[in-house]
Amino acid sequence: MTKITINDLGKMIKDGFDGQDKKFAQAAGERKGLKQGQEKIELRLSNVAYRFELQELQQRVIILEKKMKVKTKK
């Protein structure tokens, strides 16, 4: 039976926590990357005309063209 001293136990605990620091730093870096990706997606979506808006505008143009008797290109 191996006897473990308080110093041995303290070193084992320290070594375990030292490894966790690296994992926390890595996770923080990954989270930062995800946040930046999400911000890029949000920016792109804020500049996009939604399909239903385009369809509504297309219908309005058709109505105006009919009233103005403009021949449409199809």
SULWO-V672122 format. One record per residue. RES is the residue in one small letter. SS is DSSP state (alpha for helix, beta for strand, coil for the rest). BURIAL is I if it has 16 or more other ideal C-beta (glycine too) atoms within 10 Angstrom, else O. Layout:
RES,SS,BURIAL  RES,SS,BURIAL
//
This chain:
m,coil,O  t,coil,O  k,coil,O  i,coil,O  t,coil,O  i,alpha,O  n,alpha,O  d,alpha,O  l,alpha,O  g,alpha,O  k,alpha,O  m,alpha,O  i,alpha,O  k,alpha,O  d,alpha,O  g,alpha,O  f,alpha,O  d,alpha,O  g,alpha,O  q,alpha,O  d,alpha,O  k,alpha,O  k,alpha,O  f,alpha,O  a,alpha,O  q,alpha,O  a,alpha,O  a,alpha,O  g,alpha,O  e,alpha,O  r,alpha,O  k,alpha,O  g,alpha,O  l,alpha,O  k,alpha,O  q,alpha,O  g,alpha,O  q,alpha,O  e,alpha,O  k,alpha,O  i,alpha,O  e,alpha,O  l,alpha,O  r,alpha,O  l,alpha,O  s,alpha,O  n,coil,O  v,coil,O  a,coil,O  y,coil,O  r,alpha,O  f,alpha,O  e,alpha,O  l,alpha,O  q,alpha,O  e,alpha,O  l,alpha,O  q,alpha,O  q,alpha,O  r,alpha,O  v,alpha,O  i,alpha,O  i,alpha,O  l,alpha,O  e,alpha,O  k,alpha,O  k,alpha,O  m,alpha,O  k,coil,O  v,coil,O  k,coil,O  t,coil,O  k,coil,O  k,coil,O
//
